[in-house]
Amino acid sequence: MSSTHIVSIGPEWEWERDMPPAPAIQAGNTLYLSGQIALGPDGKVVGDGDLTAQAHQCFDNIRAILARAGGKMTDIVKLTTYFACDLTEDTTAEYWAVRRQYFGNYKPASTGVRIDALIYPNLLLEIEAIAVLPGHNV
């Protein structure tokens, strides 16, 4: 990269090395995380057809990428969740329950969008995040 104030947060998992997007880009103290899907460390989809398992994996991936940059979940200021599943009262409650496990009472600004499909047909959601890292400057 030609800019010294913009840094790519490198891949940790082998499957990330083959993906075109960077796991995250840090610009100053702002971290932009690419959308995270339910791929485990082995690069395979976790929780085929299970929204709860996939949400856990997405948030685990987000937490791991944040840690690479010295951040934590409560540094997230914005989440966008793309749902490729039917959003019923039950599925929405499942997602919120998982999310509370990662954020507790902290509530980042958020958007939820229902879409037709994601990159793999058995994925039910993708979550992207923006975080502000206190005291970090590139």
N, CA, C and O atoms as a GROMACS GRO file, in nm:
protein
  552
    1MET      N    1   0.083  -0.119   0.000
    1MET     CA    2   0.000   0.000   0.000
    1MET      C    3   0.087   0.124   0.000
    1MET      O    4   0.194   0.126   0.060
    2SER      N    5   0.041   0.227  -0.066
    2SER     CA    6   0.120   0.348  -0.074
    2SER      C    7   0.096   0.442   0.044
    2SER      O    8   0.179   0.529   0.070
    3SER      N    9  -0.015   0.428   0.113
    3SER     CA   10  -0.046   0.515   0.226
    3SER      C   11   0.007   0.456   0.356
    3SER      O   12  -0.018   0.339   0.385
    4THR      N   13   0.078   0.536   0.432
    4THR     CA   14   0.130   0.486   0.560
    4THR      C   15   0.026   0.494   0.670
    4THR      O   16   0.043   0.432   0.775
    5HIS      N   17  -0.081   0.568   0.649
    5HIS     CA   18  -0.185   0.580   0.750
    5HIS      C   19  -0.296   0.476   0.733
    5HIS      O   20  -0.391   0.471   0.811
    6ILE      N   21  -0.283   0.393   0.630
    6ILE     CA   22  -0.380   0.286   0.605
    6ILE      C   23  -0.304   0.154   0.603
    6ILE      O   24  -0.211   0.136   0.524
    7VAL      N   25  -0.344   0.062   0.691
    7VAL     CA   26  -0.274  -0.064   0.706
    7VAL      C   27  -0.372  -0.180   0.695
    7VAL      O   28  -0.480  -0.177   0.753
    8SER      N   29  -0.332  -0.282   0.620
    8SER     CA   30  -0.412  -0.403   0.609
    8SER      C   31  -0.382  -0.492   0.729
    8SER      O   32  -0.266  -0.517   0.761
    9ILE      N   33  -0.486  -0.540   0.794
    9ILE     CA   34  -0.472  -0.637   0.903
    9ILE      C   35  -0.465  -0.774   0.837
    9ILE      O   36  -0.562  -0.820   0.777
   10GLY      N   37  -0.351  -0.838   0.848
   10GLY     CA   38  -0.324  -0.960   0.774
   10GLY      C   39  -0.406  -1.080   0.816
   10GLY      O   40  -0.466  -1.082   0.924
   11PRO      N   41  -0.408  -1.179   0.729
   11PRO     CA   42  -0.482  -1.302   0.758
   11PRO      C   43  -0.412  -1.386   0.866
   11PRO      O   44  -0.290  -1.382   0.881
   12GLU      N   45  -0.492  -1.460   0.937
   12GLU     CA   46  -0.442  -1.552   1.039
   12GLU      C   47  -0.472  -1.695   0.999
   12GLU      O   48  -0.390  -1.785   1.016
   13TRP      N   49  -0.593  -1.716   0.945
   13TRP     CA   50  -0.634  -1.848   0.904
   13TRP      C   51  -0.589  -1.872   0.762
   13TRP      O   52  -0.584  -1.780   0.681
   14GLU      N   53  -0.557  -1.996   0.730
   14GLU     CA   54  -0.507  -2.029   0.597
   14GLU      C   55  -0.607  -1.990   0.488
   14GLU      O   56  -0.567  -1.939   0.383
   15TRP      N   57  -0.736  -2.012   0.513
   15TRP     CA   58  -0.836  -1.981   0.411
   15TRP      C   59  -0.843  -1.832   0.381
   15TRP      O   60  -0.880  -1.794   0.270
   16GLU      N   61  -0.807  -1.747   0.477
   16GLU     CA   62  -0.809  -1.602   0.453
   16GLU      C   63  -0.705  -1.562   0.349
   16GLU      O   64  -0.724  -1.465   0.275
   17ARG      N   65  -0.596  -1.635   0.343
   17ARG     CA   66  -0.488  -1.600   0.250
   17ARG      C   67  -0.534  -1.608   0.105
   17ARG      O   68  -0.482  -1.537   0.019
   18ASP      N   69  -0.632  -1.694   0.077
   18ASP     CA   70  -0.683  -1.711  -0.059
   18ASP      C   71  -0.800  -1.618  -0.091
   18ASP      O   72  -0.846  -1.615  -0.205
   19MET      N   73  -0.849  -1.543   0.007
   19MET     CA   74  -0.963  -1.454  -0.015
   19MET      C   75  -0.915  -1.319  -0.068
   19MET      O   76  -0.814  -1.268  -0.021
   20PRO      N   77  -0.987  -1.261  -0.163
   20PRO     CA   78  -0.946  -1.131  -0.218
   20PRO      C   79  -0.949  -1.015  -0.117
   20PRO      O   80  -0.857  -0.933  -0.117
   21PRO      N   81  -1.052  -1.006  -0.028
   21PRO     CA   82  -1.050  -0.891   0.063
   21PRO      C   83  -0.957  -0.914   0.181
   21PRO      O   84  -0.932  -1.027   0.222
   22ALA      N   85  -0.906  -0.804   0.234
   22ALA     CA   86  -0.831  -0.810   0.359
   22ALA      C   87  -0.930  -0.840   0.472
   22ALA      O   88  -1.045  -0.798   0.463
   23PRO      N   89  -0.888  -0.911   0.577
   23PRO     CA   90  -0.978  -0.932   0.691
   23PRO      C   91  -1.025  -0.798   0.749
   23PRO      O   92  -1.140  -0.785   0.792
   24ALA      N   93  -0.935  -0.699   0.751
   24ALA     CA   94  -0.969  -0.566   0.800
   24ALA      C   95  -0.868  -0.465   0.748
   24ALA      O   96  -0.755  -0.500   0.713
   25ILE      N   97  -0.910  -0.341   0.744
   25ILE     CA   98  -0.823  -0.230   0.709
   25ILE      C   99  -0.830  -0.130   0.823
   25ILE      O  100  -0.938  -0.091   0.868
   26GLN      N  101  -0.712  -0.088   0.869
   26GLN     CA  102  -0.706   0.013   0.974
   26GLN      C  103  -0.662   0.145   0.912
   26GLN      O  104  -0.559   0.152   0.845
   27ALA      N  105  -0.743   0.248   0.934
   27ALA     CA  106  -0.713   0.383   0.889
   27ALA      C  107  -0.714   0.472   1.013
   27ALA      O  108  -0.819   0.500   1.069
   28GLY      N  109  -0.596   0.516   1.055
   28GLY     CA  110  -0.588   0.588   1.182
   28GLY      C  111  -0.628   0.493   1.292
   28GLY      O  112  -0.573   0.383   1.303
   29ASN      N  113  -0.723   0.534   1.375
   29ASN     CA  114  -0.768   0.445   1.482
   29ASN      C  115  -0.902   0.379   1.449
   29ASN      O  116  -0.967   0.322   1.537
   30THR      N  117  -0.944   0.387   1.323
   30THR     CA  118  -1.068   0.323   1.280
   30THR      C  119  -1.035   0.193   1.207
   30THR      O  120  -0.949   0.189   1.119
   31LEU      N  121  -1.105   0.088   1.245
   31LEU     CA  122  -1.085  -0.045   1.187
   31LEU      C  123  -1.212  -0.084   1.112
   31LEU      O  124  -1.321  -0.086   1.168
   32TYR      N  125  -1.196  -0.115   0.983
   32TYR     CA  126  -1.307  -0.157   0.898
   32TYR      C  127  -1.291  -0.306   0.873
   32TYR      O  128  -1.199  -0.349   0.803
   33LEU      N  129  -1.381  -0.386   0.931
   33LEU     CA  130  -1.374  -0.531   0.914
   33LEU      C  131  -1.457  -0.574   0.794
   33LEU      O  132  -1.572  -0.533   0.779
   34SER      N  133  -1.398  -0.658   0.711
   34SER     CA  134  -1.473  -0.717   0.600
   34SER      C  135  -1.585  -0.803   0.659
   34SER      O  136  -1.576  -0.850   0.772
   35GLY      N  137  -1.689  -0.823   0.581
   35GLY     CA  138  -1.798  -0.907   0.626
   35GLY      C  139  -1.749  -1.045   0.666
   35GLY      O  140  -1.673  -1.109   0.592
   36GLN      N  141  -1.791  -1.090   0.782
   36GLN     CA  142  -1.750  -1.221   0.832
   36GLN      C  143  -1.864  -1.320   0.815
   36GLN      O  144  -1.979  -1.293   0.849
   37ILE      N  145  -1.828  -1.436   0.760
   37ILE     CA  146  -1.923  -1.544   0.742
   37ILE      C  147  -1.883  -1.658   0.835
   37ILE      O  148  -1.779  -1.653   0.900
   38ALA      N  149  -1.967  -1.759   0.841
   38ALA     CA  150  -1.947  -1.868   0.937
   38ALA      C  151  -1.846  -1.971   0.886
   38ALA      O  152  -1.878  -2.089   0.872
   39LEU      N  153  -1.724  -1.925   0.859
   39LEU     CA  154  -1.616  -2.018   0.826
   39LEU      C  155  -1.530  -2.037   0.949
   39LEU      O  156  -1.486  -1.940   1.012
   40GLY      N  157  -1.507  -2.164   0.983
   40GLY     CA  158  -1.420  -2.195   1.095
   40GLY      C  159  -1.274  -2.182   1.053
   40GLY      O  160  -1.246  -2.152   0.937
   41PRO      N  161  -1.182  -2.202   1.147
   41PRO     CA  162  -1.039  -2.193   1.116
   41PRO      C  163  -0.995  -2.285   1.002
   41PRO      O  164  -0.894  -2.258   0.937
   42ASP      N  165  -1.070  -2.394   0.979
   42ASP     CA  166  -1.036  -2.486   0.870
   42ASP      C  167  -1.092  -2.442   0.735
   42ASP      O  168  -1.069  -2.509   0.634
   43GLY      N  169  -1.166  -2.330   0.732
   43GLY     CA  170  -1.221  -2.278   0.608
   43GLY      C  171  -1.352  -2.340   0.566
   43GLY      O  172  -1.402  -2.313   0.457
   44LYS      N  173  -1.409  -2.424   0.653
   44LYS     CA  174  -1.536  -2.489   0.622
   44LYS      C  175  -1.651  -2.418   0.693
   44LYS      O  176  -1.633  -2.362   0.802
   45VAL      N  177  -1.768  -2.421   0.630
   45VAL     CA  178  -1.886  -2.359   0.689
   45VAL      C  179  -1.924  -2.430   0.818
   45VAL      O  180  -1.931  -2.553   0.823
   46VAL      N  181  -1.947  -2.353   0.921
   46VAL     CA  182  -1.989  -2.404   1.052
   46VAL      C  183  -2.140  -2.389   1.062
   46VAL      O  184  -2.196  -2.286   1.023
   47GLY      N  185  -2.206  -2.489   1.114
   47GLY     CA  186  -2.349  -2.479   1.144
   47GLY      C  187  -2.439  -2.472   1.022
   47GLY      O  188  -2.525  -2.384   1.014
   48ASP      N  189  -2.422  -2.563   0.929
   48ASP     CA  190  -2.506  -2.566   0.810
   48ASP      C  191  -2.654  -2.564   0.849
   48ASP      O  192  -2.702  -2.657   0.914
   49GLY      N  193  -2.726  -2.460   0.810
   49GLY     CA  194  -2.868  -2.447   0.841
   49GLY      C  195  -2.900  -2.403   0.983
   49GLY      O  196  -3.017  -2.400   1.020
   50ASP      N  197  -2.800  -2.369   1.063
   50ASP     CA  198  -2.818  -2.334   1.204
   50ASP      C  199  -2.777  -2.189   1.227
   50ASP      O  200  -2.658  -2.158   1.236
   51LEU      N  201  -2.875  -2.100   1.236
   51LEU     CA  202  -2.849  -1.956   1.252
   51LEU      C  203  -2.768  -1.927   1.378
   51LEU      O  204  -2.677  -1.844   1.374
   52THR      N  205  -2.799  -1.994   1.488
   52THR     CA  206  -2.727  -1.970   1.613
   52THR      C  207  -2.579  -2.006   1.599
   52THR      O  208  -2.493  -1.927   1.636
   53ALA      N  209  -2.550  -2.123   1.545
   53ALA     CA  210  -2.410  -2.165   1.528
   53ALA      C  211  -2.337  -2.072   1.433
   53ALA      O  212  -2.221  -2.037   1.457
   54GLN      N  213  -2.403  -2.031   1.326
   54GLN     CA  214  -2.338  -1.942   1.230
   54GLN      C  215  -2.314  -1.803   1.290
   54GLN      O  216  -2.210  -1.742   1.265
   55ALA      N  217  -2.408  -1.753   1.367
   55ALA     CA  218  -2.389  -1.622   1.431
   55ALA      C  219  -2.272  -1.628   1.528
   55ALA      O  220  -2.190  -1.536   1.532
   56HIS      N  221  -2.262  -1.735   1.606
   56HIS     CA  222  -2.148  -1.752   1.697
   56HIS      C  223  -2.016  -1.749   1.619
   56HIS      O  224  -1.922  -1.682   1.660
   57GLN      N  225  -2.010  -1.822   1.507
   57GLN     CA  226  -1.886  -1.826   1.431
   57GLN      C  227  -1.851  -1.690   1.373
   57GLN      O  228  -1.735  -1.649   1.374
   58CYS      N  229  -1.952  -1.618   1.321
   58CYS     CA  230  -1.928  -1.483   1.269
   58CYS      C  231  -1.871  -1.393   1.378
   58CYS      O  232  -1.772  -1.323   1.355
   59PHE      N  233  -1.932  -1.394   1.496
   59PHE     CA  234  -1.884  -1.308   1.605
   59PHE      C  235  -1.748  -1.354   1.657
   59PHE      O  236  -1.666  -1.272   1.697
   60ASP      N  237  -1.724  -1.485   1.658
   60ASP     CA  238  -1.590  -1.534   1.697
   60ASP      C  239  -1.485  -1.483   1.600
   60ASP      O  240  -1.377  -1.441   1.641
   61ASN      N  241  -1.516  -1.486   1.470
   61ASN     CA  242  -1.423  -1.436   1.369
   61ASN      C  243  -1.399  -1.286   1.387
   61ASN      O  244  -1.286  -1.239   1.378
   62ILE      N  245  -1.506  -1.212   1.412
   62ILE     CA  246  -1.492  -1.068   1.434
   62ILE      C  247  -1.404  -1.041   1.555
   62ILE      O  248  -1.314  -0.958   1.550
   63ARG      N  249  -1.429  -1.112   1.663
   63ARG     CA  250  -1.349  -1.094   1.785
   63ARG      C  251  -1.201  -1.125   1.759
   63ARG      O  252  -1.114  -1.054   1.808
   64ALA      N  253  -1.173  -1.230   1.683
   64ALA     CA  254  -1.035  -1.268   1.652
   64ALA      C  255  -0.965  -1.160   1.568
   64ALA      O  256  -0.849  -1.128   1.593
   65ILE      N  257  -1.034  -1.107   1.470
   65ILE     CA  258  -0.974  -1.002   1.386
   65ILE      C  259  -0.952  -0.875   1.468
   65ILE      O  260  -0.848  -0.810   1.454
   66LEU      N  261  -1.048  -0.839   1.550
   66LEU     CA  262  -1.029  -0.724   1.638
   66LEU      C  263  -0.906  -0.741   1.727
   66LEU      O  264  -0.829  -0.647   1.746
   67ALA      N  265  -0.887  -0.861   1.781
   67ALA     CA  266  -0.774  -0.888   1.869
   67ALA      C  267  -0.641  -0.869   1.794
   67ALA      O  268  -0.543  -0.822   1.853
   68ARG      N  269  -0.637  -0.905   1.666
   68ARG     CA  270  -0.515  -0.885   1.586
   68ARG      C  271  -0.473  -0.738   1.583
   68ARG      O  272  -0.354  -0.707   1.574
   69ALA      N  273  -0.572  -0.649   1.591
   69ALA     CA  274  -0.545  -0.506   1.585
   69ALA      C  275  -0.543  -0.444   1.725
   69ALA      O  276  -0.532  -0.322   1.740
   70GLY      N  277  -0.553  -0.527   1.828
   70GLY     CA  278  -0.553  -0.476   1.965
   70GLY      C  279  -0.687  -0.426   2.012
   70GLY      O  280  -0.695  -0.348   2.107
   71GLY      N  281  -0.795  -0.469   1.946
   71GLY     CA  282  -0.929  -0.422   1.981
   71GLY      C  283  -1.012  -0.527   2.051
   71GLY      O  284  -0.970  -0.642   2.069
   72LYS      N  285  -1.132  -0.484   2.090
   72LYS     CA  286  -1.227  -0.574   2.155
   72LYS      C  287  -1.367  -0.542   2.103
   72LYS      O  288  -1.388  -0.442   2.034
   73MET      N  289  -1.462  -0.626   2.136
   73MET     CA  290  -1.598  -0.613   2.084
   73MET      C  291  -1.660  -0.477   2.116
   73MET      O  292  -1.732  -0.422   2.033
   74THR      N  293  -1.632  -0.424   2.233
   74THR     CA  294  -1.692  -0.295   2.270
   74THR      C  295  -1.625  -0.176   2.201
   74THR      O  296  -1.663  -0.062   2.226
   75ASP      N  297  -1.526  -0.202   2.115
   75ASP     CA  298  -1.471  -0.096   2.030
   75ASP      C  299  -1.552  -0.081   1.902
   75ASP      O  300  -1.533   0.015   1.826
   76ILE      N  301  -1.642  -0.176   1.876
   76ILE     CA  302  -1.726  -0.170   1.756
   76ILE      C  303  -1.828  -0.057   1.772
   76ILE      O  304  -1.897  -0.048   1.874
   77VAL      N  305  -1.835   0.028   1.670
   77VAL     CA  306  -1.932   0.138   1.672
   77VAL      C  307  -2.047   0.113   1.575
   77VAL      O  308  -2.153   0.176   1.587
   78LYS      N  309  -2.028   0.022   1.477
   78LYS     CA  310  -2.132  -0.003   1.378
   78LYS      C  311  -2.125  -0.147   1.329
   78LYS      O  312  -2.018  -0.197   1.294
   79LEU      N  313  -2.238  -0.213   1.327
   79LEU     CA  314  -2.252  -0.348   1.272
   79LEU      C  315  -2.355  -0.346   1.160
   79LEU      O  316  -2.457  -0.277   1.169
   80THR      N  317  -2.327  -0.419   1.055
   80THR     CA  318  -2.427  -0.443   0.951
   80THR      C  319  -2.437  -0.594   0.935
   80THR      O  320  -2.338  -0.661   0.907
   81THR      N  321  -2.558  -0.646   0.953
   81THR     CA  322  -2.580  -0.790   0.941
   81THR      C  323  -2.669  -0.814   0.820
   81THR      O  324  -2.776  -0.756   0.806
   82TYR      N  325  -2.622  -0.903   0.732
   82TYR     CA  326  -2.696  -0.942   0.614
   82TYR      C  327  -2.752  -1.082   0.641
   82TYR      O  328  -2.676  -1.176   0.665
   83PHE      N  329  -2.883  -1.095   0.636
   83PHE     CA  330  -2.950  -1.222   0.664
   83PHE      C  331  -2.997  -1.284   0.533
   83PHE      O  332  -3.069  -1.220   0.456
   84ALA      N  333  -2.957  -1.408   0.508
   84ALA     CA  334  -3.002  -1.482   0.391
   84ALA      C  335  -3.090  -1.598   0.439
   84ALA      O  336  -3.071  -1.713   0.400
   85CYS      N  337  -3.186  -1.564   0.523
   85CYS     CA  338  -3.277  -1.663   0.579
   85CYS      C  339  -3.409  -1.593   0.609
   85CYS      O  340  -3.418  -1.471   0.607
   86ASP      N  341  -3.509  -1.673   0.637
   86ASP     CA  342  -3.637  -1.616   0.677
   86ASP      C  343  -3.621  -1.552   0.814
   86ASP      O  344  -3.569  -1.615   0.907
   87LEU      N  345  -3.666  -1.430   0.827
   87LEU     CA  346  -3.656  -1.360   0.956
   87LEU      C  347  -3.792  -1.367   1.025
   87LEU      O  348  -3.880  -1.285   1.002
   88THR      N  349  -3.803  -1.467   1.108
   88THR     CA  350  -3.924  -1.483   1.188
   88THR      C  351  -3.897  -1.426   1.326
   88THR      O  352  -3.784  -1.386   1.357
   89GLU      N  353  -3.996  -1.424   1.408
   89GLU     CA  354  -3.978  -1.379   1.546
   89GLU      C  355  -3.876  -1.469   1.617
   89GLU      O  356  -3.795  -1.421   1.696
   90ASP      N  357  -3.880  -1.599   1.589
   90ASP     CA  358  -3.787  -1.694   1.651
   90ASP      C  359  -3.643  -1.674   1.604
   90ASP      O  360  -3.551  -1.670   1.685
   91THR      N  361  -3.623  -1.662   1.471
   91THR     CA  362  -3.487  -1.646   1.421
   91THR      C  363  -3.428  -1.513   1.465
   91THR      O  364  -3.308  -1.505   1.495
   92THR      N  365  -3.509  -1.410   1.470
   92THR     CA  366  -3.461  -1.281   1.517
   92THR      C  367  -3.420  -1.291   1.664
   92THR      O  368  -3.316  -1.238   1.703
   93ALA      N  369  -3.500  -1.357   1.745
   93ALA     CA  370  -3.468  -1.375   1.887
   93ALA      C  371  -3.339  -1.456   1.904
   93ALA      O  372  -3.259  -1.426   1.992
   94GLU      N  373  -3.320  -1.558   1.820
   94GLU     CA  374  -3.196  -1.638   1.825
   94GLU      C  375  -3.074  -1.549   1.800
   94GLU      O  376  -2.976  -1.556   1.873
   95TYR      N  377  -3.082  -1.466   1.696
   95TYR     CA  378  -2.971  -1.378   1.662
   95TYR      C  379  -2.942  -1.281   1.777
   95TYR      O  380  -2.826  -1.264   1.816
   96TRP      N  381  -3.045  -1.217   1.831
   96TRP     CA  382  -3.024  -1.120   1.940
   96TRP      C  383  -2.964  -1.188   2.063
   96TRP      O  384  -2.881  -1.128   2.132
   97ALA      N  385  -3.005  -1.310   2.091
   97ALA     CA  386  -2.950  -1.382   2.206
   97ALA      C  387  -2.800  -1.408   2.189
   97ALA      O  388  -2.722  -1.390   2.282
   98VAL      N  389  -2.761  -1.449   2.069
   98VAL     CA  390  -2.618  -1.471   2.043
   98VAL      C  391  -2.544  -1.338   2.053
   98VAL      O  392  -2.439  -1.331   2.117
   99ARG      N  393  -2.596  -1.238   1.992
   99ARG     CA  394  -2.530  -1.106   1.993
   99ARG      C  395  -2.508  -1.056   2.135
   99ARG      O  396  -2.401  -1.002   2.166
  100ARG      N  397  -2.608  -1.073   2.222
  100ARG     CA  398  -2.594  -1.030   2.363
  100ARG      C  399  -2.479  -1.102   2.433
  100ARG      O  400  -2.416  -1.046   2.522
  101GLN      N  401  -2.452  -1.225   2.394
  101GLN     CA  402  -2.341  -1.300   2.455
  101GLN      C  403  -2.206  -1.234   2.423
  101GLN      O  404  -2.112  -1.248   2.501
  102TYR      N  405  -2.197  -1.165   2.313
  102TYR     CA  406  -2.071  -1.102   2.271
  102TYR      C  407  -2.062  -0.955   2.313
  102TYR      O  408  -1.952  -0.901   2.330
  103PHE      N  409  -2.176  -0.890   2.330
  103PHE     CA  410  -2.176  -0.747   2.362
  103PHE      C  411  -2.231  -0.712   2.500
  103PHE      O  412  -2.212  -0.600   2.547
  104GLY      N  413  -2.297  -0.807   2.565
  104GLY     CA  414  -2.358  -0.775   2.694
  104GLY      C  415  -2.457  -0.661   2.676
  104GLY      O  416  -2.542  -0.665   2.587
  105ASN      N  417  -2.447  -0.559   2.761
  105ASN     CA  418  -2.538  -0.444   2.753
  105ASN      C  419  -2.495  -0.339   2.652
  105ASN      O  420  -2.569  -0.244   2.626
  106TYR      N  421  -2.374  -0.354   2.595
  106TYR     CA  422  -2.326  -0.257   2.497
  106TYR      C  423  -2.404  -0.272   2.367
  106TYR      O  424  -2.426  -0.383   2.320
  107LYS      N  425  -2.446  -0.161   2.310
  107LYS     CA  426  -2.529  -0.163   2.189
  107LYS      C  427  -2.468  -0.074   2.081
  107LYS      O  428  -2.493   0.047   2.079
  108PRO      N  429  -2.388  -0.132   1.991
  108PRO     CA  430  -2.336  -0.051   1.881
  108PRO      C  431  -2.448  -0.015   1.783
  108PRO      O  432  -2.550  -0.084   1.777
  109ALA      N  433  -2.429   0.092   1.709
  109ALA     CA  434  -2.523   0.125   1.602
  109ALA      C  435  -2.528   0.006   1.507
  109ALA      O  436  -2.426  -0.058   1.482
  110SER      N  437  -2.645  -0.023   1.453
  110SER     CA  438  -2.660  -0.147   1.375
  110SER      C  439  -2.763  -0.134   1.265
  110SER      O  440  -2.856  -0.054   1.273
  111THR      N  441  -2.743  -0.215   1.163
  111THR     CA  442  -2.839  -0.228   1.054
  111THR      C  443  -2.852  -0.376   1.022
  111THR      O  444  -2.752  -0.449   1.020
  112GLY      N  445  -2.973  -0.421   0.998
  112GLY     CA  446  -2.998  -0.558   0.954
  112GLY      C  447  -3.067  -0.554   0.819
  112GLY      O  448  -3.162  -0.479   0.799
  113VAL      N  449  -3.019  -0.636   0.727
  113VAL     CA  450  -3.070  -0.636   0.591
  113VAL      C  451  -3.102  -0.779   0.550
  113VAL      O  452  -3.019  -0.868   0.569
  114ARG      N  453  -3.218  -0.801   0.494
  114ARG     CA  454  -3.256  -0.933   0.440
  114ARG      C  455  -3.217  -0.936   0.294
  114ARG      O  456  -3.256  -0.849   0.217
  115ILE      N  457  -3.138  -1.038   0.255
  115ILE     CA  458  -3.093  -1.053   0.117
  115ILE      C  459  -3.131  -1.191   0.066
  115ILE      O  460  -3.172  -1.278   0.144
  116ASP      N  461  -3.117  -1.212  -0.063
  116ASP     CA  462  -3.153  -1.342  -0.122
  116ASP      C  463  -3.049  -1.450  -0.098
  116ASP      O  464  -3.085  -1.565  -0.073
  117ALA      N  465  -2.920  -1.415  -0.106
  117ALA     CA  466  -2.817  -1.517  -0.095
  117ALA      C  467  -2.683  -1.455  -0.059
  117ALA      O  468  -2.661  -1.335  -0.077
  118LEU      N  469  -2.594  -1.539  -0.009
  118LEU     CA  470  -2.457  -1.500   0.020
  118LEU      C  471  -2.363  -1.581  -0.069
  118LEU      O  472  -2.409  -1.659  -0.153
  119ILE      N  473  -2.234  -1.564  -0.051
  119ILE     CA  474  -2.134  -1.625  -0.139
  119ILE      C  475  -2.142  -1.779  -0.142
  119ILE      O  476  -2.117  -1.840  -0.246
  120TYR      N  477  -2.177  -1.840  -0.029
  120TYR     CA  478  -2.200  -1.985  -0.025
  120TYR      C  479  -2.348  -2.006   0.004
  120TYR      O  480  -2.404  -1.938   0.090
  121PRO      N  481  -2.413  -2.099  -0.067
  121PRO     CA  482  -2.558  -2.115  -0.052
  121PRO      C  483  -2.603  -2.159   0.087
  121PRO      O  484  -2.719  -2.135   0.123
  122ASN      N  485  -2.517  -2.222   0.167
  122ASN     CA  486  -2.560  -2.268   0.300
  122ASN      C  487  -2.532  -2.166   0.410
  122ASN      O  488  -2.549  -2.198   0.528
  123LEU      N  489  -2.489  -2.045   0.374
  123LEU     CA  490  -2.470  -1.941   0.474
  123LEU      C  491  -2.600  -1.868   0.501
  123LEU      O  492  -2.678  -1.842   0.409
  124LEU      N  493  -2.624  -1.838   0.627
  124LEU     CA  494  -2.747  -1.771   0.666
  124LEU      C  495  -2.727  -1.624   0.700
  124LEU      O  496  -2.824  -1.547   0.702
  125LEU      N  497  -2.602  -1.584   0.728
  125LEU     CA  498  -2.577  -1.444   0.760
  125LEU      C  499  -2.432  -1.407   0.736
  125LEU      O  500  -2.344  -1.494   0.731
  126GLU      N  501  -2.408  -1.278   0.722
  126GLU     CA  502  -2.275  -1.220   0.712
  126GLU      C  503  -2.278  -1.091   0.793
  126GLU      O  504  -2.375  -1.015   0.786
  127ILE      N  505  -2.172  -1.067   0.870
  127ILE     CA  506  -2.169  -0.951   0.958
  127ILE      C  507  -2.042  -0.871   0.932
  127ILE      O  508  -1.931  -0.924   0.938
  128GLU      N  509  -2.059  -0.742   0.903
  128GLU     CA  510  -1.944  -0.654   0.889
  128GLU      C  511  -1.946  -0.553   1.003
  128GLU      O  512  -2.052  -0.524   1.060
  129ALA      N  513  -1.829  -0.500   1.035
  129ALA     CA  514  -1.819  -0.412   1.152
  129ALA      C  515  -1.720  -0.300   1.128
  129ALA      O  516  -1.627  -0.311   1.048
  130ILE      N  517  -1.743  -0.191   1.198
  130ILE     CA  518  -1.650  -0.078   1.205
  130ILE      C  519  -1.621  -0.057   1.353
  130ILE      O  520  -1.713  -0.050   1.435
  131ALA      N  521  -1.493  -0.048   1.386
  131ALA     CA  522  -1.452  -0.028   1.525
  131ALA      C  523  -1.359   0.094   1.534
  131ALA      O  524  -1.289   0.127   1.439
  132VAL      N  525  -1.361   0.158   1.650
  132VAL     CA  526  -1.270   0.267   1.678
  132VAL      C  527  -1.181   0.220   1.794
  132VAL      O  528  -1.230   0.190   1.903
  133LEU      N  529  -1.052   0.215   1.767
  133LEU     CA  530  -0.956   0.163   1.864
  133LEU      C  531  -0.897   0.277   1.944
  133LEU      O  532  -0.827   0.362   1.889
  134PRO      N  533  -0.924   0.283   2.073
  134PRO     CA  534  -0.873   0.394   2.152
  134PRO      C  535  -0.720   0.389   2.164
  134PRO      O  536  -0.662   0.284   2.190
  135GLY      N  537  -0.658   0.504   2.143
  135GLY     CA  538  -0.514   0.514   2.161
  135GLY      C  539  -0.432   0.448   2.054
  135GLY      O  540  -0.311   0.437   2.069
  136HIS      N  541  -0.494   0.404   1.946
  136HIS     CA  542  -0.419   0.340   1.838
  136HIS      C  543  -0.410   0.437   1.720
  136HIS      O  544  -0.512   0.490   1.674
  137ASN      N  545  -0.294   0.459   1.673
  137ASN     CA  546  -0.274   0.536   1.551
  137ASN      C  547  -0.172   0.462   1.466
  137ASN      O  548  -0.072   0.411   1.516
  138VAL      N  549  -0.199   0.458   1.338
  138VAL     CA  550  -0.110   0.389   1.245
  138VAL      C  551   0.001   0.485   1.205
  138VAL      O  552   0.089   0.448   1.126
   0.00000   0.00000   0.00000
